[in-house]
């Protein structure tokens, strides 16, 4: 194998895929990136077995071939090089010589045949979604996933392709975030998929704000293809709970609140909370919201703000982080709270098909 490539293109490609690699793996080959040069392209692939990531960058191929190199150290070196052409040549012992200007390095690689096989999309059906839309759907839901490893199916985001729309849902049993987007696909391609948190994080990092995303399903795995990149992930096994059952059928009161003002107010008050007393009380009264908290070893806080509300007075206690999380991802100037009393779930809504169910704390 022998090829040359612009240093910045090589670095971008390596940085795209390097996050998949984990230092926890005991297999040395999983610390390496698979480099394959052919037909004017360099393909760079990494995997931790559960998740694989591949990207292609342009290069000048003199002799096609492939090898695997230790990706973290390789990135460290390429990052420090001057902007110039990088020339890479591989010998029969899988030793790669790297030349860039006056700098020269040698990397001892491992044979490409030892690299785990990576699934690739076939020519069958794929779902097509705008990258920016898909990324925003993930951003508006992923914070609500559970960290409890005993309920593994809740550790990911549900992607439900049903009823001519894509529905994303995340819940940890104390709150639930749901967002919908219309997508065209045949009825026989309706299915649910639970995407692991690591794959969600990678997609949030590498998806663009525009351009087409193609989603393929294949034997317990999902593949995302876009912009010369491919991310493949195993799906979380198990049946996702029926999220519709936690959505209240109706609410007695409706409150219109300035989103930024609410976020700022809860953030201010929450500075007095502690790990032991991590709660804030929201008291809704005529055109006013009062947010309070107290912690025995710290002190107390109170903040008030105007709201659009003319119903009965309601006091309800929440985890402040659970209130702030959706507010950080919504773009609307105003949001709507729907609630009935201080003990029933509250609903947070905005102008898009987004719904957030928040369970009150009982203290």
DOTORZA-473946 format. One line per 10 residues: number of its first residue (from 1); their letters; for each residue x, y, z of N, C-alpha, C. Coordinates in steps of 0.02 Angstrom, whole numbers, padded with zeros to 5 digits, always signed. Layout:
N
NUM	a	X/Y/Z/X/Y/Z/X/Y/Z | ...
end
This chain:
363
1	xxxxxxxxxx	+00042/-00060/+00000/+00000/+00000/+00000/+00044/+00062/+00000 | +00026/+00109/-00044/+00063/+00172/-00046/+00017/+00226/-00071 | +00012/+00280/-00032/-00033/+00335/-00053/-00009/+00400/-00020 | -00034/+00455/-00046/-00021/+00521/-00017/-00087/+00557/-00007 | -00090/+00600/+00044/-00153/+00632/+00063/-00138/+00698/+00097 | -00181/+00746/+00087/-00173/+00811/+00121/-00181/+00800/+00196 | -00136/+00828/+00235/-00135/+00816/+00307/-00202/+00832/+00341 | -00235/+00889/+00322/-00297/+00909/+00354/-00354/+00859/+00339 | -00355/+00832/+00278/-00406/+00782/+00261/-00397/+00718/+00300 | -00334/+00697/+00307/-00320/+00637/+00346/-00339/+00646/+00418
11	xxxxxxxxxx	-00323/+00704/+00446/-00339/+00718/+00516/-00415/+00720/+00527 | -00452/+00752/+00481/-00524/+00754/+00487/-00554/+00684/+00487 | -00530/+00642/+00442/-00555/+00574/+00439/-00541/+00534/+00502 | -00480/+00540/+00527/-00462/+00504/+00588/-00502/+00529/+00648 | -00511/+00594/+00653/-00548/+00622/+00709/-00622/+00604/+00706 | -00648/+00593/+00646/-00717/+00573/+00639/-00730/+00505/+00671 | -00683/+00458/+00663/-00696/+00389/+00684/-00662/+00370/+00750 | -00617/+00411/+00777/-00577/+00388/+00833/-00616/+00379/+00898 | -00673/+00414/+00907/-00710/+00410/+00969/-00739/+00341/+00983 | -00748/+00302/+00931/-00775/+00234/+00940/-00726/+00191/+00979
21	xxxxxxxxxx	-00662/+00203/+00971/-00611/+00162/+01003/-00610/+00174/+01078 | -00610/+00120/+01117/-00609/+00125/+01189/-00546/+00093/+01217 | -00518/+00123/+01268/-00457/+00096/+01299/-00472/+00035/+01342 | -00536/+00021/+01353/-00554/-00036/+01397/-00547/-00103/+01362 | -00542/-00102/+01296/-00539/-00166/+01260/-00472/-00201/+01272 | -00476/-00267/+01281/-00416/-00307/+01291/-00388/-00332/+01224 | -00425/-00323/+01170/-00401/-00344/+01104/-00363/-00286/+01071 | -00300/-00299/+01055/-00258/-00246/+01027/-00285/-00221/+00960 | -00314/-00265/+00920/-00338/-00246/+00854/-00394/-00193/+00859 | -00431/-00192/+00916/-00485/-00144/+00925/-00459/-00075/+00944
31	xxxxxxxxxx	-00393/-00070/+00957/-00362/-00005/+00968/-00339/+00026/+00902 | -00346/-00012/+00849/-00322/+00009/+00783/-00378/+00032/+00738 | -00360/+00073/+00689/-00406/+00092/+00635/-00386/+00053/+00572 | -00435/+00029/+00537/-00423/-00004/+00473/-00417/+00049/+00419 | -00359/+00050/+00385/-00348/+00097/+00330/-00345/+00057/+00265 | -00389/+00076/+00218/-00391/+00042/+00153/-00389/+00094/+00098 | -00337/+00091/+00056/-00328/+00140/+00002/-00341/+00107/-00065 | -00387/+00136/-00104/-00403/+00110/-00170/-00446/+00161/-00207 | -00438/+00164/-00273/-00481/+00204/-00316/-00486/+00277/-00294 | -00431/+00306/-00275/-00430/+00377/-00257/-00462/+00393/-00190
41	xxxxxxxxxx	-00475/+00342/-00150/-00507/+00353/-00085/-00469/+00315/-00031 | -00468/+00346/+00029/-00443/+00313/+00088/-00502/+00301/+00134 | -00516/+00238/+00149/-00570/+00220/+00195/-00539/+00207/+00263 | -00567/+00240/+00315/-00542/+00233/+00383/-00599/+00205/+00426 | -00587/+00149/+00459/-00639/+00115/+00498/-00615/+00099/+00568 | -00658/+00110/+00617/-00645/+00089/+00686/-00705/+00052/+00712 | -00694/+00011/+00764/-00750/-00026/+00794/-00734/-00046/+00865 | -00786/-00053/+00906/-00779/-00084/+00971/-00821/-00147/+00974 | -00838/-00173/+00915/-00880/-00232/+00902/-00954/-00213/+00903 | -00976/-00175/+00954/-01046/-00154/+00957/-01061/-00098/+00909
51	xxxxxxxxxx	-01014/-00051/+00902/-01022/+00007/+00858/-00962/+00011/+00811 | -00976/+00025/+00748/-00923/+00034/+00699/-00934/+00100/+00663 | -00879/+00132/+00643/-00884/+00195/+00608/-00833/+00197/+00551 | -00856/+00220/+00494/-00813/+00223/+00435/-00823/+00288/+00398 | -00768/+00316/+00374/-00774/+00375/+00331/-00725/+00368/+00274 | -00739/+00404/+00220/-00695/+00403/+00162/-00669/+00474/+00148 | -00605/+00478/+00130/-00575/+00542/+00112/-00535/+00532/+00048 | -00529/+00585/+00009/-00492/+00582/-00054/-00417/+00577/-00041 | -00384/+00539/-00083/-00311/+00533/-00079/-00284/+00512/-00147 | -00219/+00513/-00154/-00186/+00491/-00216/-00156/+00422/-00204
61	xxxxxxxxxx	-00186/+00371/-00234/-00165/+00302/-00222/-00115/+00280/-00275 | -00055/+00263/-00253/-00004/+00237/-00299/-00006/+00161/-00300 | -00021/+00132/-00242/-00026/+00059/-00237/-00081/+00043/-00186 | -00134/+00010/-00209/-00190/-00006/-00165/-00169/-00056/-00111 | -00203/-00053/-00055/-00189/-00100/-00001/-00224/-00080/+00062 | -00213/-00117/+00116/-00244/-00101/+00179/-00203/-00127/+00238 | -00212/-00095/+00295/-00178/-00115/+00356/-00217/-00086/+00415 | -00196/-00100/+00475/-00225/-00067/+00534/-00169/-00036/+00575 | -00182/+00025/+00599/-00133/+00063/+00638/-00165/+00087/+00703 | -00125/+00095/+00756/-00152/+00118/+00821/-00179/+00190/+00814
71	xxxxxxxxxx	-00245/+00197/+00817/-00276/+00259/+00795/-00262/+00318/+00841 | -00262/+00309/+00906/-00252/+00365/+00952/-00182/+00396/+00943 | -00132/+00353/+00939/-00063/+00378/+00929/-00054/+00407/+00859 | -00086/+00375/+00811/-00082/+00400/+00742/-00112/+00470/+00737 | -00170/+00481/+00769/-00201/+00547/+00770/-00156/+00598/+00804 | -00125/+00578/+00859/-00081/+00624/+00896/-00024/+00649/+00852 | +00003/+00604/+00811/+00058/+00623/+00767/+00034/+00668/+00710 | -00019/+00648/+00676/-00045/+00686/+00619/-00066/+00756/+00641 | -00093/+00762/+00701/-00115/+00827/+00727/-00056/+00876/+00734 | +00004/+00850/+00748/+00062/+00893/+00760/+00101/+00909/+00696
81	xxxxxxxxxx	+00084/+00878/+00641/+00121/+00890/+00579/+00102/+00957/+00548 | +00148/+00985/+00509/+00133/+01045/+00470/+00086/+01028/+00413 | +00048/+01078/+00390/+00001/+01066/+00336/+00040/+01053/+00271 | +00036/+00991/+00247/+00073/+00971/+00187/+00045/+00904/+00165 | +00072/+00876/+00113/+00053/+00810/+00091/+00084/+00758/+00138 | +00046/+00710/+00159/+00070/+00655/+00200/+00077/+00594/+00155 | +00136/+00565/+00153/+00148/+00506/+00112/+00154/+00445/+00158 | +00115/+00395/+00144/+00114/+00334/+00186/+00128/+00274/+00142 | +00175/+00232/+00164/+00194/+00172/+00127/+00199/+00114/+00176 | +00171/+00058/+00155/+00169/-00002/+00198/+00215/-00056/+00170
91	xxxxxxxxxx	+00254/-00088/+00215/+00297/-00143/+00192/+00263/-00210/+00206 | +00296/-00264/+00190/+00267/-00331/+00197/+00257/-00352/+00269 | +00289/-00317/+00317/+00282/-00334/+00387/+00230/-00290/+00423 | +00188/-00255/+00384/+00137/-00210/+00411/+00167/-00152/+00451 | +00225/-00129/+00429/+00255/-00069/+00458/+00242/-00011/+00410 | +00210/+00041/+00436/+00192/+00098/+00394/+00243/+00154/+00403 | +00271/+00178/+00349/+00316/+00236/+00350/+00276/+00297/+00332 | +00280/+00348/+00374/+00242/+00410/+00365/+00289/+00468/+00357 | +00285/+00501/+00300/+00329/+00558/+00285/+00286/+00620/+00271 | +00303/+00675/+00305/+00268/+00739/+00294/+00319/+00795/+00302
101	xxxxxxxxxx	+00340/+00826/+00245/+00392/+00876/+00248/+00456/+00847/+00276 | +00483/+00877/+00329/+00544/+00852/+00359/+00532/+00801/+00414 | +00468/+00785/+00427/+00451/+00738/+00481/+00442/+00668/+00455 | +00467/+00619/+00493/+00462/+00549/+00472/+00446/+00506/+00533 | +00398/+00459/+00523/+00378/+00413/+00577/+00368/+00343/+00549 | +00375/+00295/+00593/+00357/+00226/+00576/+00308/+00199/+00627 | +00255/+00167/+00602/+00205/+00137/+00646/+00201/+00062/+00632 | +00202/+00023/+00686/+00195/-00049/+00678/+00120/-00066/+00680 | +00096/-00092/+00624/+00025/-00107/+00618/+00010/-00181/+00629 | -00053/-00198/+00622/-00076/-00267/+00626/-00111/-00283/+00560
111	xxxxxxxxxx	-00110/-00346/+00539/-00140/-00365/+00474/-00214/-00347/+00471 | -00235/-00323/+00413/-00305/-00305/+00403/-00351/-00365/+00410 | -00326/-00425/+00396/-00368/-00485/+00401/-00391/-00499/+00472 | -00355/-00471/+00522/-00374/-00482/+00591/-00428/-00433/+00616 | -00443/-00383/+00575/-00492/-00333/+00595/-00562/-00363/+00589 | -00606/-00352/+00639/-00673/-00382/+00637/-00711/-00360/+00575 | -00750/-00405/+00545/-00789/-00386/+00485/-00842/-00334/+00504 | -00852/-00285/+00461/-00899/-00231/+00474/-00959/-00238/+00427 | -01020/-00240/+00454/-01079/-00243/+00411/-01084/-00181/+00367 | -01108/-00192/+00306/-01118/-00136/+00260/-01190/-00140/+00233
121	xxxxxxxxxx	-01219/-00084/+00215/-01288/-00084/+00189/-01292/-00123/+00124 | -01348/-00157/+00114/-01360/-00188/+00049/-01401/-00139/+00006 | -01425/-00161/-00049/-01461/-00116/-00095/-01536/-00116/-00080 | -01555/-00143/-00022/-01626/-00146/-00005/-01654/-00080/+00020 | -01710/-00084/+00055/-01746/-00025/+00078/-01707/+00013/+00131 | -01714/+00079/+00130/-01687/+00121/+00182/-01735/+00178/+00197 | -01737/+00199/+00260/-01775/+00258/+00280/-01733/+00319/+00263 | -01765/+00373/+00240/-01730/+00434/+00221/-01756/+00492/+00263 | -01710/+00523/+00300/-01727/+00579/+00344/-01674/+00633/+00336 | -01695/+00696/+00342/-01646/+00750/+00341/-01600/+00745/+00402
131	xxxxxxxxxx	-01535/+00753/+00391/-01487/+00747/+00446/-01502/+00795/+00503 | -01516/+00858/+00486/-01528/+00908/+00537/-01589/+00891/+00579 | -01642/+00867/+00546/-01703/+00848/+00581/-01689/+00790/+00628 | -01654/+00739/+00603/-01639/+00680/+00644/-01596/+00698/+00704 | -01547/+00741/+00693/-01503/+00762/+00747/-01542/+00799/+00801 | -01587/+00843/+00780/-01628/+00880/+00828/-01674/+00835/+00867 | -01700/+00783/+00835/-01744/+00735/+00869/-01705/+00699/+00924 | -01644/+00680/+00908/-01601/+00648/+00959/-01587/+00695/+01016 | -01571/+00758/+00999/-01554/+00807/+01049/-01612/+00822/+01096 | -01673/+00818/+01070/-01732/+00835/+01110/-01756/+00776/+01153
141	xxxxxxxxxx	-01724/+00719/+01147/-01747/+00660/+01185/-01692/+00626/+01226 | -01630/+00625/+01202/-01579/+00581/+01230/-01564/+00594/+01304 | -01574/+00655/+01329/-01559/+00670/+01399/-01604/+00632/+01447 | -01660/+00605/+01423/-01707/+00571/+01467/-01695/+00496/+01472 | -01641/+00470/+01439/-01627/+00399/+01443/-01606/+00379/+01514 | -01617/+00317/+01531/-01601/+00292/+01598/-01527/+00273/+01603 | -01499/+00282/+01663/-01430/+00261/+01677/-01429/+00195/+01716 | -01488/+00168/+01729/-01494/+00106/+01768/-01481/+00046/+01722 | -01425/+00012/+01733/-01406/-00044/+01690/-01451/-00105/+01698 | -01491/-00107/+01752/-01536/-00164/+01761/-01597/-00159/+01716
151	xxxxxxxxxx	-01609/-00100/+01687/-01664/-00091/+01639/-01633/-00069/+01573 | -01597/-00115/+01543/-01555/-00099/+01485/-01594/-00069/+01427 | -01656/-00091/+01417/-01694/-00067/+01360/-01707/+00008/+01366 | -01704/+00035/+01428/-01715/+00107/+01438/-01649/+00147/+01433 | -01593/+00112/+01420/-01529/+00147/+01414/-01518/+00178/+01346 | -01567/+00170/+01301/-01560/+00198/+01234/-01621/+00238/+01215 | -01620/+00262/+01153/-01675/+00302/+01125/-01715/+00257/+01077 | -01781/+00255/+01088/-01825/+00218/+01044/-01835/+00256/+00979 | -01823/+00222/+00923/-01841/+00249/+00857/-01898/+00205/+00830 | -01957/+00234/+00826/-02016/+00197/+00805/-02039/+00223/+00738
161	xxxxxxxxxx	-02033/+00181/+00686/-02058/+00198/+00620/-02127/+00166/+00612 | -02178/+00205/+00627/-02246/+00180/+00624/-02294/+00237/+00607 | -02349/+00219/+00576/-02403/+00267/+00561/-02377/+00327/+00521 | -02333/+00313/+00472/-02306/+00364/+00427/-02267/+00419/+00463 | -02235/+00401/+00517/-02193/+00450/+00552/-02139/+00414/+00591 | -02086/+00452/+00605/-02033/+00428/+00650/-02046/+00460/+00718 | -02053/+00417/+00769/-02061/+00440/+00837/-02000/+00420/+00878 | -01969/+00468/+00911/-01914/+00454/+00956/-01937/+00465/+01027 | -01918/+00418/+01071/-01939/+00420/+01141/-01881/+00401/+01185 | -01874/+00435/+01241/-01826/+00416/+01292/-01858/+00426/+01360
171	xxxxxxxxxx	-01847/+00379/+01406/-01875/+00385/+01473/-01831/+00348/+01523 | -01832/+00373/+01585/-01798/+00339/+01640/-01847/+00319/+01695 | -01911/+00324/+01679/-01963/+00306/+01728/-01986/+00365/+01769 | -01948/+00420/+01769/-01967/+00480/+01807/-01986/+00537/+01761 | -01965/+00533/+01700/-01984/+00583/+01648/-01979/+00549/+01581 | -02012/+00578/+01531/-02012/+00549/+01464/-02012/+00605/+01413 | -01970/+00600/+01363/-01968/+00648/+01308/-01987/+00612/+01243 | -02030/+00644/+01204/-02054/+00614/+01142/-02059/+00667/+01088 | -02037/+00650/+01028/-02042/+00696/+00971/-02059/+00657/+00909 | -02099/+00686/+00865/-02122/+00653/+00803/-02100/+00692/+00742
181	xxxxxxxxxx	-02092/+00655/+00687/-02078/+00687/+00622/-02106/+00642/+00567 | -02142/+00671/+00520/-02171/+00632/+00465/-02116/+00605/+00419 | -02121/+00541/+00404/-02073/+00508/+00360/-02111/+00460/+00314 | -02092/+00457/+00252/-02125/+00412/+00205/-02089/+00344/+00204 | -02128/+00290/+00213/-02102/+00222/+00208/-02162/+00175/+00201 | -02152/+00117/+00171/-02207/+00069/+00162/-02228/+00038/+00228 | -02291/+00017/+00232/-02318/-00012/+00294/-02279/-00074/+00316 | -02254/-00112/+00269/-02218/-00174/+00288/-02149/-00160/+00317 | -02129/-00096/+00320/-02064/-00077/+00349/-02074/-00043/+00417 | -02134/-00050/+00446/-02144/-00023/+00513/-02105/-00065/+00564
191	xxxxxxxxxx	-02069/-00032/+00609/-02031/-00069/+00660/-02008/-00021/+00715 | -01991/-00049/+00772/-01961/-00013/+00828/-01888/-00033/+00834 | -01845/+00016/+00848/-01774/+00003/+00860/-01751/+00044/+00920 | -01712/+00013/+00964/-01686/+00050/+01022/-01612/+00060/+01012 | -01593/+00123/+01003/-01524/+00142/+00987/-01484/+00155/+01050 | -01426/+00121/+01060/-01386/+00130/+01121/-01360/+00201/+01128 | -01346/+00220/+01190/-01325/+00288/+01207/-01260/+00307/+01170 | -01213/+00260/+01162/-01150/+00277/+01129/-01161/+00295/+01056 | -01206/+00258/+01023/-01221/+00274/+00954/-01256/+00341/+00948 | -01300/+00356/+00996/-01333/+00421/+00998/-01281/+00477/+01003
201	xxxxxxxxxx	-01234/+00469/+01049/-01182/+00520/+01058/-01141/+00531/+00995 | -01124/+00477/+00961/-01084/+00482/+00900/-01123/+00518/+00845 | -01187/+00501/+00838/-01228/+00533/+00787/-01235/+00608/+00801 | -01245/+00626/+00864/-01249/+00697/+00882/-01185/+00733/+00864 | -01129/+00698/+00868/-01064/+00729/+00855/-01050/+00737/+00781 | -01070/+00689/+00740/-01047/+00689/+00670/-01100/+00706/+00619 | -01164/+00707/+00638/-01215/+00726/+00589/-01211/+00800/+00572 | -01227/+00816/+00510/-01227/+00886/+00488/-01296/+00917/+00500 | -01301/+00981/+00487/-01365/+01016/+00496/-01410/+01009/+00435 | -01384/+00983/+00381/-01423/+00972/+00320/-01394/+00914/+00281
211	xxxxxxxxxx	-01433/+00891/+00232/-01411/+00834/+00192/-01451/+00772/+00211 | -01452/+00724/+00167/-01493/+00664/+00177/-01457/+00613/+00220 | -01496/+00582/+00264/-01473/+00526/+00306/-01511/+00465/+00284 | -01476/+00411/+00269/-01507/+00347/+00250/-01498/+00297/+00307 | -01553/+00267/+00328/-01553/+00221/+00385/-01573/+00152/+00362 | -01528/+00104/+00373/-01539/+00034/+00353/-01546/-00010/+00415 | -01592/-00058/+00412/-01600/-00107/+00466/-01578/-00175/+00440 | -01538/-00211/+00481/-01512/-00275/+00459/-01497/-00320/+00518 | -01540/-00369/+00532/-01526/-00421/+00581/-01501/-00394/+00648 | -01542/-00355/+00682/-01524/-00330/+00748/-01474/-00274/+00748
221	xxxxxxxxxx	-01461/-00246/+00689/-01414/-00190/+00683/-01446/-00135/+00642 | -01421/-00074/+00652/-01445/-00017/+00613/-01384/+00018/+00585 | -01391/+00042/+00523/-01336/+00076/+00488/-01358/+00145/+00466 | -01316/+00195/+00479/-01330/+00264/+00460/-01278/+00285/+00409 | -01300/+00301/+00349/-01255/+00320/+00295/-01268/+00393/+00274 | -01214/+00433/+00271/-01221/+00503/+00253/-01152/+00533/+00239 | -01149/+00577/+00189/-01088/+00616/+00176/-01024/+00575/+00175 | -01026/+00515/+00145/-00966/+00474/+00142/-00949/+00440/+00207 | -00994/+00442/+00256/-00983/+00411/+00321/-01033/+00355/+00331 | -01015/+00307/+00373/-01060/+00252/+00390/-01051/+00235/+00463
231	xxxxxxxxxx	-01105/+00239/+00502/-01103/+00218/+00572/-01150/+00158/+00579 | -01122/+00104/+00605/-01161/+00042/+00616/-01163/+00027/+00690 | -01222/+00009/+00715/-01229/-00004/+00786/-01275/-00064/+00798 | -01257/-00105/+00846/-01304/-00156/+00870/-01361/-00121/+00906 | -01420/-00149/+00901/-01477/-00121/+00935/-01485/-00153/+01004 | -01515/-00117/+01050/-01529/-00146/+01116/-01587/-00194/+01110 | -01577/-00255/+01134/-01630/-00305/+01130/-01682/-00294/+01184 | -01743/-00315/+01170/-01796/-00309/+01220/-01853/-00267/+01193 | -01910/-00272/+01227/-01970/-00235/+01207/-01974/-00170/+01246 | -01976/-00114/+01211/-01981/-00049/+01244/-02050/-00042/+01274
241	xxxxxxxxxx	-02056/-00017/+01336/-02121/-00010/+01369/-02167/+00036/+01330 | -02232/+00028/+01338/-02281/+00069/+01304/-02282/+00139/+01334 | -02248/+00184/+01300/-02240/+00252/+01327/-02306/+00290/+01328 | -02354/+00269/+01287/-02418/+00305/+01284/-02456/+00302/+01351 | -02442/+00251/+01391/-02479/+00243/+01454/-02462/+00295/+01506 | -02404/+00328/+01500/-02384/+00378/+01550/-02405/+00448/+01530 | -02434/+00456/+01471/-02456/+00522/+01449/-02526/+00535/+01476 | -02536/+00586/+01517/-02602/+00601/+01545/-02653/+00613/+01489 | -02713/+00586/+01498/-02766/+00596/+01449/-02789/+00669/+01446 | -02788/+00703/+01504/-02810/+00772/+01506/-02778/+00807/+01566
251	xxxxxxxxxx	-02779/+00872/+01565/-02752/+00913/+01620/-02802/+00969/+01635 | -02805/+00988/+01699/-02853/+01040/+01720/-02830/+01110/+01702 | -02764/+01122/+01706/-02739/+01190/+01698/-02686/+01194/+01643 | -02682/+01254/+01613/-02635/+01267/+01558/-02598/+01331/+01573 | -02531/+01329/+01573/-02490/+01386/+01591/-02442/+01402/+01533 | -02440/+01465/+01512/-02394/+01486/+01460/-02336/+01524/+01493 | -02274/+01501/+01479/-02216/+01528/+01513/-02161/+01545/+01463 | -02126/+01599/+01476/-02067/+01617/+01436/-02012/+01565/+01450 | -01989/+01532/+01397/-01942/+01477/+01406/-01876/+01499/+01437 | -01846/+01551/+01409/-01781/+01574/+01434/-01786/+01599/+01506
261	xxxxxxxxxx	-01840/+01633/+01522/-01848/+01658/+01590/-01856/+01601/+01639 | -01894/+01549/+01620/-01903/+01492/+01664/-01837/+01455/+01674 | -01800/+01445/+01620/-01735/+01412/+01624/-01688/+01450/+01671 | -01685/+01515/+01663/-01640/+01556/+01704/-01662/+01555/+01777 | -01727/+01557/+01790/-01752/+01559/+01858/-01737/+01493/+01894 | -01751/+01437/+01861/-01738/+01372/+01892/-01663/+01362/+01903 | -01623/+01386/+01855/-01551/+01380/+01863/-01526/+01419/+01924 | -01552/+01479/+01933/-01532/+01520/+01991/-01550/+01486/+02057 | -01611/+01464/+02061/-01634/+01433/+02123/-01597/+01368/+02137 | -01582/+01330/+02085/-01550/+01265/+02093/-01479/+01270/+02120
271	xxxxxxxxxx	-01449/+01329/+02119/-01381/+01336/+02147/-01379/+01323/+02222 | -01437/+01325/+02254/-01440/+01313/+02326/-01455/+01240/+02342 | -01474/+01200/+02292/-01489/+01130/+02304/-01426/+01090/+02317 | -01434/+01031/+02346/-01378/+00985/+02359/-01396/+00916/+02332 | -01348/+00871/+02333/-01363/+00803/+02311/-01417/+00771/+02355 | -01419/+00789/+02418/-01468/+00761/+02465/-01536/+00795/+02457 | -01536/+00861/+02445/-01598/+00899/+02438/-01599/+00930/+02368 | -01608/+00887/+02317/-01606/+00910/+02248/-01677/+00917/+02221 | -01710/+00970/+02242/-01779/+00982/+02220/-01795/+01056/+02223 | -01842/+01076/+02181/-01869/+01145/+02182/-01945/+01140/+02180
281	xxxxxxxxxx	-01977/+01187/+02215/-02050/+01190/+02215/-02073/+01246/+02168 | -02117/+01229/+02122/-02148/+01278/+02078/-02219/+01290/+02101 | -02234/+01352/+02118/-02301/+01371/+02139/-02332/+01416/+02086 | -02384/+01390/+02053/-02419/+01427/+02001/-02479/+01463/+02033 | -02481/+01529/+02027/-02537/+01568/+02050/-02555/+01618/+01995 | -02604/+01661/+02007/-02629/+01706/+01956/-02572/+01748/+01926 | -02554/+01731/+01863/-02504/+01768/+01824/-02435/+01772/+01857 | -02421/+01725/+01902/-02355/+01725/+01935/-02333/+01654/+01951 | -02269/+01642/+01939/-02238/+01579/+01959/-02184/+01594/+02010 | -02188/+01559/+02067/-02138/+01566/+02120/-02099/+01500/+02125
291	xxxxxxxxxx	-02033/+01505/+02120/-01990/+01445/+02123/-01948/+01450/+02187 | -01951/+01399/+02229/-01916/+01400/+02294/-01880/+01335/+02305 | -01831/+01338/+02350/-01797/+01278/+02374/-01764/+01294/+02440 | -01747/+01243/+02478/-01711/+01252/+02541/-01671/+01189/+02555 | -01613/+01199/+02584/-01570/+01144/+02604/-01541/+01161/+02673 | -01550/+01117/+02720/-01533/+01131/+02790/-01462/+01155/+02799 | -01414/+01125/+02762/-01344/+01142/+02773/-01321/+01199/+02728 | -01366/+01224/+02683/-01346/+01277/+02636/-01386/+01340/+02646 | -01451/+01336/+02642/-01493/+01394/+02649/-01555/+01386/+02607 | -01582/+01441/+02581/-01642/+01437/+02541/-01640/+01489/+02485
301	xxxxxxxxxx	-01685/+01480/+02436/-01688/+01526/+02380/-01760/+01533/+02356 | -01776/+01591/+02329/-01842/+01604/+02301/-01836/+01651/+02242 | -01873/+01636/+02189/-01872/+01678/+02130/-01944/+01680/+02102 | -01965/+01738/+02077/-02032/+01744/+02048/-02026/+01770/+01977 | -02076/+01752/+01936/-02077/+01775/+01867/-02149/+01778/+01843 | -02164/+01822/+01794/-02231/+01826/+01768/-02247/+01768/+01722 | -02310/+01746/+01722/-02334/+01693/+01677/-02404/+01711/+01653 | -02427/+01674/+01604/-02496/+01683/+01580/-02538/+01626/+01610 | -02573/+01643/+01665/-02609/+01591/+01701/-02664/+01623/+01743 | -02723/+01594/+01742/-02780/+01620/+01781/-02816/+01565/+01819
311	xxxxxxxxxx	-02785/+01508/+01828/-02818/+01452/+01861/-02806/+01450/+01936 | -02819/+01392/+01965/-02811/+01382/+02037/-02736/+01379/+02055 | -02721/+01393/+02118/-02651/+01389/+02139/-02630/+01316/+02146 | -02572/+01301/+02116/-02545/+01233/+02118/-02472/+01236/+02136 | -02451/+01196/+02183/-02380/+01189/+02201/-02359/+01118/+02183 | -02302/+01114/+02150/-02277/+01049/+02127/-02201/+01048/+02132 | -02172/+00992/+02153/-02100/+00987/+02166/-02067/+00944/+02111 | -02013/+00970/+02085/-01977/+00934/+02032/-01902/+00933/+02047 | -01868/+00884/+02016/-01795/+00885/+02011/-01777/+00943/+01963 | -01737/+00992/+01984/-01724/+01050/+01940/-01691/+01032/+01874
321	xxxxxxxxxx	-01647/+00981/+01874/-01615/+00961/+01812/-01666/+00935/+01762 | -01717/+00901/+01787/-01768/+00874/+01743/-01811/+00929/+01712 | -01817/+00985/+01747/-01853/+01042/+01718/-01810/+01077/+01666 | -01746/+01085/+01680/-01703/+01123/+01635/-01684/+01085/+01572 | -01678/+01019/+01575/-01654/+00980/+01517/-01693/+00994/+01454 | -01760/+00988/+01453/-01795/+01001/+01390/-01793/+01074/+01370 | -01791/+01120/+01419/-01790/+01191/+01402/-01728/+01210/+01363 | -01673/+01174/+01374/-01611/+01188/+01339/-01613/+01168/+01265 | -01659/+01124/+01247/-01661/+01097/+01179/-01718/+01126/+01137 | -01765/+01160/+01169/-01822/+01189/+01133/-01803/+01258/+01107
331	xxxxxxxxxx	-01827/+01275/+01047/-01811/+01339/+01017/-01865/+01392/+01027 | -01925/+01371/+01046/-01981/+01418/+01054/-01967/+01469/+01109 | -01994/+01529/+01099/-01989/+01581/+01151/-02034/+01564/+01211 | -02092/+01533/+01196/-02138/+01515/+01250/-02152/+01440/+01248 | -02161/+01412/+01308/-02181/+01341/+01314/-02245/+01338/+01355 | -02277/+01280/+01353/-02340/+01271/+01389/-02332/+01215/+01440 | -02352/+01229/+01502/-02357/+01178/+01554/-02430/+01159/+01561 | -02445/+01095/+01561/-02513/+01071/+01576/-02509/+01027/+01638 | -02550/+01042/+01688/-02549/+01005/+01750/-02618/+01008/+01783 | -02629/+00962/+01830/-02694/+00959/+01865/-02687/+00973/+01939
341	xxxxxxxxxx	-02632/+00949/+01969/-02621/+00959/+02041/-02547/+00948/+02055 | -02529/+00947/+02119/-02459/+00939/+02138/-02434/+00868/+02140 | -02478/+00819/+02122/-02458/+00749/+02130/-02462/+00709/+02065 | -02491/+00739/+02014/-02499/+00705/+01949/-02444/+00727/+01901 | -02430/+00687/+01849/-02378/+00707/+01800/-02396/+00772/+01766 | -02345/+00812/+01752/-02353/+00875/+01715/-02330/+00864/+01643 | -02360/+00901/+01597/-02341/+00898/+01527/-02309/+00964/+01507 | -02255/+00959/+01468/-02223/+01018/+01439/-02229/+01011/+01364 | -02255/+01064/+01331/-02265/+01062/+01259/-02237/+01126/+01227 | -02227/+01123/+01161/-02207/+01182/+01123/-02240/+01178/+01055
351	xxxxxxxxxx	-02218/+01219/+01007/-02253/+01225/+00943/-02241/+01165/+00897 | -02189/+01127/+00908/-02175/+01068/+00866/-02206/+01006/+00899 | -02208/+00949/+00863/-02236/+00888/+00892/-02189/+00858/+00945 | -02181/+00894/+01000/-02138/+00873/+01056/-02179/+00870/+01119 | -02165/+00819/+01160/-02201/+00811/+01223/-02153/+00787/+01276 | -02158/+00817/+01335/-02114/+00799/+01391/-02158/+00788/+01452 | -02155/+00727/+01478/-02194/+00708/+01538/-02147/+00708/+01598 | -02165/+00743/+01650/-02122/+00751/+01708/-02160/+00730/+01771 | -02133/+00680/+01806/-02164/+00657/+01868/-02142/+00701/+01926 | -02189/+00723/+01969/-02171/+00764/+02027/-02137/+00722/+02081
361	xxx	-02097/+00755/+02122/-02067/+00722/+02180/-02114/+00726/+02239 | -02112/+00677/+02281/-02153/+00677/+02342/-02106/+00679/+02402 | -02104/+00736/+02435/-02057/+00746/+02491/-02097/+00760/+02554
end
